[in-house]
Amino acid sequence: MYDLIIIGGSAAASSAAIYCARRKLNFKIITLDTGGEVALSGEVGNWPGVISIQGFELAKKFNEHVKSYGVEIDEGWKVEKITPVKKHYRLTSTNGAGETREVETKSVIITTGIHPRRLGVPGEDELDRKGITYCTVCDGPLFKNKTTVTIGSGNSALEPVLMMATFAKKVYLLSKFADTPENNGGFPKGENILIEKAKAASNIEIIYEATTTAAIGDNGRVKGVKYKDKNGEEHELAVEGIMVHVGTIPNSQFVEKVKKNKIGEIMVDEKCRTSVKGIFAAGDVTDVAYKQIGIAAGQGIIAGLAAIEYINLWKE
């Protein structure tokens, strides 16, 4: 039986693993992939001590640091279920080949993060990966010298649109908010430095109070997007790529017993303890106020130390 299983492979998982490895815990990481949203976040300029670094490079450094301690990592496996057994837990995982694996552990740290929210408009499913992407970092370079649209009104849209401005000929940015001081210039949760850069870019055109209504395709490829303005009038933009960045959904569906809030975030206390004894959670999958790499890493440390404390007192 393991002392601990960490589920997930991003910032929170890495920091928890480093602390637990230094305490010589018998544990391992189970994750579908490594890096998570960090690897997809484009340029990172707010990681202390590093002025600028690409997200995938930072995620690589996290992974290298964890591996330097000899931590066991089961990559390519997705935890489907956590089952209580007496005072410990049995985790059931599957991989892409349809294989199933079970492991028993005294404690669990959930760091499974989030995934992109979809628009839910006509044409989206049919054109997914045929001009529609939810990862500008992954697919942006494919649209070099083309016209694209980025949909969203937070940092998750501002960072990708600035990236696209370096590749694309023309970039539209659709925000559902008005360009007013009350709405922080059309981006209520956006960082001012990113807003200023987007507004100053010569090849970015921002359209405010826009509600996306459809993705348009031709011969199986994106050719445009429709939106309604504040008066309810519908417009169409001719674009070759649609970058969707309208929020995220926590990857918490597999956890059945822990308390969650109305949007599915796992609720934790000051020690990252969930409502179930021996199960901890950290990072973007929790109800932490801000979704930031530094906060996720800090929560991972808290969860790791709390798990160590729990294991020291553990009895079957």
PyMOL commands that set and color helices and strands:
alter all, ss='L'
color gray80, all
select helices_A, chain A and resi 11-22+36-39+55-67+124-127+136-143+155-165+181-183+192-200+283-285+293-312
alter helices_A, ss='H'
color red, helices_A
select strands_A, chain A and resi 2-7+27-31+43-44+53-54+72-75+77-85+88-95+100-110+114-116+132-133+147-151+170-174+204-207+211-218+221-228+234-238+241-244+248-250+279-281
alter strands_A, ss='S'
color yellow, strands_A
deselect
rebuild
show_as cartoon
